[in-house]
Amino acid sequence: MTRSVNSLFAHEVIECVSEGREPTVHELFCLAERIWQESTAHRPAFAWGTLAPTDPDRVGSLRAALAATMGTDA
C-alpha cells in the first residue's frame, strides 16, 4: 500500500480508484472517519468510536466513503 503525498484526497480513494478495486473494510472505515471528522471543525478527536452503528452521521459518512471509492454505482 502506497501512501499519497496529496493531503486533499485520502490515500484510500486514490488507491481504490487507481487500482479499480473495492475498498477493504479497514479502508472504508478509515475514510468514513476522515469524512466525518472533516465535516465540521468541532468534533472531538476520538468521538467516531463512540457513535452507535446506526447513528445517521456514521451511516452517512460510510455511504460517502463508499461513493468516493467506488463511484455512484455502489
N, C-alpha and C positions, 0 to 999 in steps of 0.2 A: 504494500500500500504506500503510495507516494503522497506526501503532504504538499498541498498547494501553498504557494507563497502569496497568492491573491487573497486578501482578507475580505474582499467584497463577497465572494462566493465560497460557501463551505466546501471543504475538500470532498465531502461525501457526494455533493451534487456534481462536482467536476468529474470525479472518478466514475460514478454510475453512468452519467451521460456519455463520457468519452469511451467507456468500455461497453456501452449498450447493455447494461445488466440491471437487474433489480437490486435495491439496497438490501444489505443484511439487516437483521433486526437491530443489531447494535448501531449501525449507521443511521437507521431510521430514527431511533430514539435520541441519538446524539444531535441529529439535525433538528428534530422536533423541539428539543430543549433549547437549542440555539435560537430557533424562530420564536419560541415563547419568551425567552429572556430579552431578545432584541425588540419585541413588540411594544415594550414600554420601559421607561428608564427606572421605574420604581419597584422592581421585583427583587426580593432577597435572593442572594446567590444560590442557596440550596433549596428554595421553595418548590422547585419542579418535583422533587422526590416526595413532597407531602401532598401533591394533588391526587385526588381519587382517580381511578382508571376511567371513570365515566364523566369526569369534570369537563365541561364544554371547552375550556381553554386547552386542556390536554388533548382532547379529541380533535379539536380544530388545528392544533399545531402538528399533530401526527398526520392529518389529512394534507396539510400544506407541505409537509416534508415529503410525503409520498408523491404529491403532484410535482414537486421540484425535482425529484429524482427520476420519475417515470413519465411525466407529462400528464396531460388531462385525460388520457385513455385509461388511467389506472383505476 
